[in-house]
Amino acid sequence: MNSKLSKKILIVDDEFEIVQTIKIFLELSGYEHIFEACSGKEALRIIQTEDVDLIISDVRMPEMDGIDLIKMAKELYPEKPIFLMISGYSELTSERAKELGAKELLVNPLDLDHFIEIIDNNLQD
Amino acid sequence: MQNEKKRILIVDDNPSIHEDFRKVFELDNSPTPHHGDLDSIEIQLFGTPKSKKSHSILNVDLVSAHQGEEALAIIKEAKEQNNPFQVAFIDMRMPPGWDGLKTIEEISKVDPELQFVVCTAYSDHGANDFLNLKDIQDRLLLIKKPFDHLEILLVSNALSKKWELTRLAKAKMEDLEDTVKQRTAMLENSNRLAALGEMAAGIAHEVNNPLTIINANCSILQTLLRTNKFDEERFHKSLRQIQDTVFRITKIIQGLRIFSRDGSNDSFENCEIEVILNDTFELCQKKLENSEITIYKQLPEAPLSIPVNRVQLSQVFLNLIINAKDAIEEFAGEKWIKIVVQEQEQNVVISFIDSGPGIPEEIQRKIMNPFFTTKPVGKGTGLGLSISHSIIAAHQGRFTLDAQSPNTKFDIILPKIRKN
């Protein structure tokens, strides 16, 4: 629990309600440092100022989408784990997501048990 | 044709003319020549003939009428019994009744396919009288009496054949028209599905993301209950969010349900334009938001209900919205789509205007053509505008590009009342 408390997670989605709901869900699951971004650009700014431990980003976003974001974030911080979120299987395959450097490809609607399990696994010290 | 006999009508007040025609077609009424002993020998050798030999070698059914009015009654009856005549030979002078021209005029109203031959020794009519019978110029001949038997025979043969070929051509044309109708319906269907396909990723996003919101909120509520962290405000917020999100999904499904149906056979019903617009926007709202396109609606204060095929009209709306989005989404400047609905006398005008610079003059004339598209390969079917055009035509309306507008502007003009 104590290790969870110190972890910083960034949620990126242009849909405010998604960001808010996931944030509260993660807080109730024991994570207290949750950062929010509603665009790829905003996410990049946060990544550069906060040493986040995990980035969870939607793929479909205006201007800079999740794919552009992961490419730029990987250039800056190659080791940082990034989860990509999609809403339809046809948008992106797991293979393509792995090629891009994503640790996980999550499909909406999220399986929340699996979601928290992989977050916990990736953020274990 | 019910039977394969050629049916020929002779209309003449002179009985001897009818006899002449019977001779032409070898339908002589006189008894068949009797060969006495020869016939007896034939019967002894080959048995009784199965059928009596026809008097006609031409398989002609010759019917007589002595007055125009009588001829008309015969033609009417034949049509009703689906056993029509192919050719009518008509005398010009037939006192005391109608003359030949009047007879032809009356008969052709009842039978628009019958071939006419005027048989006359002298006509009381000039060329103009014949030429004035405009609808039958392609099936009217004249033979001078006294006529030559071979001439009658050949003319009758040729006209019967022409009658038959005309019928075949007409049937073929009806088949083709049916095929065109079916193919058009298939194209409309594929366009609707293609438009829906273009929206599919957006629709998945629209439904799956809200499901995550519902799912996460349920989990939040469970955690709150389990851990006794009863935060009333948070509790209500989650419940409200679940309700709102369910409502949002319901609207998407409603839009999809309307749109994914084949509405080509639906009847026209009075519908509010605003409701159809809103249903259509439900399908593409997320996609437009993602492309940062703002929607402006300018609607009349009182709701406008007009007779429309709801499914087909939403298809037109969706085609126009997709086209506008595709055209402007890459623009750096302002991105907007404006819909203006207004009454104009007997019509309702629905205009779709977007922030794009308009359609170049050189392609303006081509945009309504089927399969014309400026979109990349695989993105557009090139059917959207041509199908929209035909759908609006079926609504007795007009679908036009306003070339004078500084922005791209399409106008849909629909009548408030449908004509029968």
Interface residues (C-beta under 8 A of the other chain):
Chain A: D14 E15 E17 I18 T21 I22 I24 F25 L28 S29 R60 M61 P62 E63 S87 G88 S90 E91 V107 N108 P109 L110 L112
Chain B: A200 A201 A204 H205 V207 N208 N209 L211 T212 I213 I214 N215 A216 N217 S219 I220 T223 L224 T227 K229 R234 Q241 T245 E289 N290 S291 E292
